[in-house]
C-alpha cells in the first residue's frame, strides 16, 4: 500500500497494552515511518496505573490532508494492535466497530488480582472468539513466543509491528521501516529487522 492509499482518511490506529510492554515506543516507531512517507501523524497517549501493570494506550491518527486531534472517539478505531488479549478485548468494546481490523498478541499478562487468586483469567479460546466476533478481521500472533525463539523476548514488539504492516492496514512496507528500525535500534538492527520480517510472515501465513 502506498502513502496515497490510506484505507480511510483519517486512519485511526490504537496500540493497547499494559505498563512496561513498550507500546509508547512502538507508536513512535510507527509514527516516524508514516511521517517519512509524507503523512501527517498525531499521537496521543493515555496511561492507567502503568507502574502496576495498568492499561497504556496509544492513539495514532494518520491523514494525508490534515492534522487530527490526538484522541480517537469511542467506536472510531480502524485498526487495533493489542499487546495483551484482555486489553485488546477491552479496547474493542470501547473503540471497535464492525469494520475494525485487529492484531492481537496471544500471550496473557496476569493482573495482581489473577496472580493473587482473587480473579480468573478468561480462557484464550474464549478471548479470541470474542475478539473475532467484534472485528471484521483478526490476526492472532504469539509474538512473545516467536521473540523467545529468536533469542530475545523484547523483540515481540517489533514482531507485532511487522504483523501490523503485513496485514496491509497501513501504507508501510519493509523499505519504510528499515531506516527507522536502524536508527531506533542501532546496536540490534539485524535482530530487529529479522523480527519485523517474521511478523510479516506470520500474518501472511494466515491468508
N, C-alpha and C positions, 0 to 999 in steps of 0.2 A: 504494500500500500504506500502510495506517495503522500507527500505533505498536502497535496491537493485533493486527497481522497479521504478526509475525515468522514466517518460513517454518520456523524451529525455534528453540527456546529452551534453552540459549544459542545464538546465531548466531555462528559463528566466521569472521572475515574475516582474511586475510593480505594485506598490501601488500608486495610484494617488488621490490627494485631493487638498484642499486649505489650506492656512495658518491657523493654530490653530486647525485643526482637529485631529492632533496626529498621522499622518501616519508614521513619523520617528520612534516613539516608537513602532508602530506596526511592522515595518520592523525589529527592533532589537529583539522583542519577537519571531517572526517567525524565524529569523536567528539563534537565540540561540537554539531553539528547533531542527532545522535542524542540527546544529553542533553536538548536543548531539546524533543525530542519525548516526554520523560518516561521515557526508557530508562536503564538502568544500563549503563555502559560502562567496561571495563577495557582499558588499552592497555599492551602490553609491547613493548620494542624489543630487537633483537639486532643486533650490529654485527660485521662481519668487518673486514678491513683497509680500512676505508671511505676512508681518505685515499689509498689506492692503487686505488680503484675496486672494492673488495671488496664482498661482499654486505651489504645492510642490509635488515632485515625488521621490519615492524610487525605485531604480533598484536593484533587488535581483537575483543574479546568483548562481545557485546550480549545483554542479558536484560531482561525485564520484571519479574523477581522477585528476582534475587539477584546480588550482586557475585561475579564469577568470578575464579579465579586468572589471572594475567596472560599465561600462555603456553598455546598450543594444543598438544595432544598430536599425535604423528605419526598421520597418517591421518584427522584430525578437522576439517580445514578444510571449510567450506561454500562459501566464496567466496574465490577468489584473484585479486587485482588485480596483474598483473605489469607492471612498468615497462620490462622488458627481456626478450626472448624466451628466452634460455638460462636466466636466473634463474627465469623463470616455469616452465619445464620442470623445473628442479631442485626447485622448491617443490612441484610436483605429485607428483614422485617421493617426496617425504618426507611431505607433508601431505594429498595428494589421496586421493580415494575415488570410487566410481562415481557419486556424486551431486553432486560438486563443480561449481560454476559458475566459469568462468574468463574474465576480461577481460585481454587482452594488448596492450601497445603493441608494434607490429611493427618499431620502429626498433632495430637492434642497437647495443650498445656493446661495442667490441672490447677485450679484455684486453691486457695488455702482451705476453703470450705470442703472441697473434694478430698484433698490430701488429709484433712483432719477428720474425715468420716461424717461430716455434717450434711453433705450433699452428694448426689450421684452424678457422674458424668454420663451424658447420653451415649448410647451405642453408636459406633461410627456408621454402621449401615443406616440407622435411623436419621442421623445427621445428614448424611449425603443424600438420602432420599428427599428429605425436607428441602435441602439446598437446590436439588434438581427441580423440585416442584415449583420453586419460586424463581427460577431462572429460565431464560429462553435457551441457553446453552451453558453447560457446566463442564469444566475440565478439572477433575481432581488430580493432584500431583503430590506424591510423597517426597517433597523437596528435601526434607530433613534426612531421610534415609538415603536419598541419592547423593546428598552432600557428604554424608558419612562415608559412602562408597568411594567418593573422590578424595577422601582423606581429611576433610575439614568441614564440620557441621555449619560453620559460618557461611559457607558457600550456598546454603539453602536460599538466601535472599536473591542471589544472582540467578540461581536456577528459576526462581519464580518470575524474575524479570524476563528471562528467556521464554518462559511459558506464556507470559503476557504478550510478548512480541510474536511468538509463534502462532498464537490463536488468531492473529490478524486484526485484533481490536484497535491497535494503534498504528499510526503511519511511520513505523520504525522497522529497521532490519539490522542484520549483523553489522553492516557498514556504518549505520547510525550510532550503534552502541560501542563499537570498538574503540574510538578515540576517547570517549567518556570513561569507559572502564579503565583504559590505560592511564588516564590522569587521576582517576579516583583510587585506583589500587596499583600504584607503580611497582610495588615490591612483589605483588602476587598477580600480575596481569594475566599470565598464561593460565593459571588455575581458574581465575575468574572468567576468562574467555571460554575455557572448557565447560565451566558450569553454565554459562549463558547458552552455549550451543546445546548442552544437554537438556536444558529447559525447553528449547525449541523442539528438539526431537521428541520429548515426552508428550507434548500436546499433539504433534503431528502423527504420532503413533496411534492416537485415539481417533483420528479421522476428522 
